[in-house]
Amino acid sequence: MAVENFIAFIVSALLSITGVSAKAEGCIIYVPSLNQRFIVALSCVNWVGIFLAAFIYTFVTWVYFSFKGRSLSWRTYLVLGFVGSIVFFFVNILRIFTEIYLLARVYGSVYVYYLFNWQSFEEQIGIGVMFATLLVLSFSSWAFLKKWMNRRMFY
């Protein structure tokens, strides 16, 4: 429950910074402009999604370096998985913020339609944000590790 309260606090703070009035009430985010309460709940599916995305990120990195004929130590892969898990956890918070922000600002006049179809709306936003994060994280890791490995070979 403490994790959900933390997420609700962060999301409500982000919403307030962007001009959407929001208040965290425990694990509930109340948005007065929509007259709607959003419950923050991290289910097993959310945790599996976070760790699966981190695994895919680490696996993609491993595949790339294997095809290049290079390898990293198991500790490096462990660090990549740990960093990936943390990044995807915070991106999950960003996903929640994005969903509520889009309802309040962009789709304000037709938000009732999105609230009725909340699950599909949430999945569309979630898949897009997680995929974009996977791409950005993979390319930034590729650039960093490539530079690091090239420098390491000359010492």
C-alpha positions in Angstrom: 0.0 0.0 0.0 2.9 2.4 0.6 4.1 2.0 -2.9 0.7 2.9 -4.3 0.5 6.0 -1.9 4.0 7.1 -3.2 2.9 6.7 -6.8 -0.3 8.6 -6.2 1.6 11.4 -4.5 4.1 11.7 -7.4 1.4 11.6 -10.1 -0.7 14.2 -8.3 2.4 16.4 -7.9 3.2 16.0 -11.6 -0.4 16.8 -12.6 -0.4 19.9 -10.4 2.9 21.1 -12.0 1.3 20.8 -15.5 -1.7 22.8 -14.4 -4.2 20.0 -13.8 -5.6 20.3 -10.3 -5.1 16.9 -8.5 -5.0 15.7 -5.0 -3.6 12.5 -3.6 -5.8 10.8 -1.0 -3.8 7.8 0.0 -3.7 5.6 -3.1 -6.5 7.6 -4.8 -5.9 10.6 -7.1 -8.8 13.0 -7.2 -9.0 15.2 -10.3 -11.7 17.9 -9.6 -11.9 19.1 -13.3 -13.0 15.6 -14.3 -14.8 15.0 -11.0 -13.2 11.6 -11.1 -11.1 9.5 -8.7 -8.4 7.2 -10.0 -7.2 4.4 -7.9 -3.5 3.5 -8.1 -3.1 -0.2 -7.8 0.0 -2.2 -8.7 -1.2 -5.6 -9.4 0.8 -8.7 -10.2 0.3 -7.9 -13.9 2.0 -4.5 -13.4 5.0 -6.0 -11.7 5.2 -8.8 -14.3 5.1 -6.1 -17.0 7.8 -4.1 -15.4 10.1 -7.1 -14.9 9.3 -8.5 -18.4 10.2 -5.2 -20.0 13.5 -5.1 -18.0 14.2 -8.7 -19.1 13.5 -7.9 -22.8 15.8 -4.9 -22.5 18.6 -7.0 -21.1 18.0 -9.7 -23.6 18.1 -7.3 -26.5 21.4 -6.0 -25.2 22.8 -9.5 -24.9 21.6 -10.4 -28.4 23.3 -7.3 -29.9 26.6 -8.0 -28.3 26.5 -11.7 -29.1 26.0 -11.0 -32.8 28.9 -8.6 -32.7 31.1 -11.4 -31.3 31.6 -9.6 -27.9 30.3 -10.5 -24.5 29.7 -8.7 -21.3 30.2 -10.1 -17.8 27.2 -11.6 -15.9 27.5 -8.7 -13.5 27.0 -6.2 -16.3 23.9 -8.0 -17.4 22.7 -8.0 -13.7 23.3 -4.3 -13.5 21.4 -3.7 -16.8 18.5 -5.8 -15.5 18.4 -3.8 -12.2 18.7 -0.4 -13.9 16.0 -1.5 -16.4 13.6 -2.5 -13.6 14.1 0.8 -11.9 13.6 2.7 -15.2 10.5 0.8 -16.1 9.0 1.3 -12.6 9.3 5.0 -13.0 8.1 4.9 -16.5 5.0 3.1 -15.1 4.5 6.2 -12.9 4.9 8.3 -16.0 2.3 6.2 -17.8 -0.3 6.8 -15.1 0.4 10.5 -15.2 0.1 10.5 -19.0 -3.2 8.7 -19.0 -4.8 11.2 -16.5 -3.2 14.2 -18.2 -4.6 13.2 -21.5 -8.0 12.7 -20.1 -7.9 16.1 -18.3 -6.3 18.2 -21.0 -6.5 16.7 -24.4 -9.6 14.6 -24.3 -11.5 16.8 -21.9 -14.6 17.3 -24.0 -15.0 13.6 -24.8 -13.4 12.1 -21.7 -16.5 10.1 -20.8 -16.0 7.9 -23.8 -12.4 7.1 -22.6 -13.6 6.5 -19.1 -16.1 4.0 -20.4 -13.3 2.3 -22.4 -10.7 2.8 -19.8 -9.0 -0.6 -20.1 -8.3 -0.3 -23.8 -7.2 3.4 -23.4 -4.9 2.4 -20.6 -3.4 -0.5 -22.7 -2.8 1.8 -25.7 -1.0 4.4 -23.6 0.9 1.8 -21.6 2.1 -0.2 -24.7 3.2 3.0 -26.4 5.1 4.5 -23.4 6.8 1.2 -22.5 7.8 0.5 -26.1 9.2 4.0 -26.5 11.1 3.6 -23.3 12.5 0.2 -24.4 13.8 1.9 -27.6 15.4 4.8 -25.9 16.9 2.7 -23.1 18.3 0.2 -25.7 19.8 2.8 -27.9 21.3 4.8 -25.1 22.8 1.6 -23.6 24.1 0.5 -26.9 25.9 3.8 -27.4 27.3 3.8 -23.9 28.4 0.2 -23.9 29.9 0.5 -27.4 32.0 3.5 -26.3 32.9 1.9 -23.0 34.0 -1.4 -24.7 36.0 0.4 -27.3 37.8 2.5 -24.7 38.4 -0.6 -22.6 40.1 -2.5 -25.5 42.9 0.1 -25.7 44.0 -0.2 -22.1 
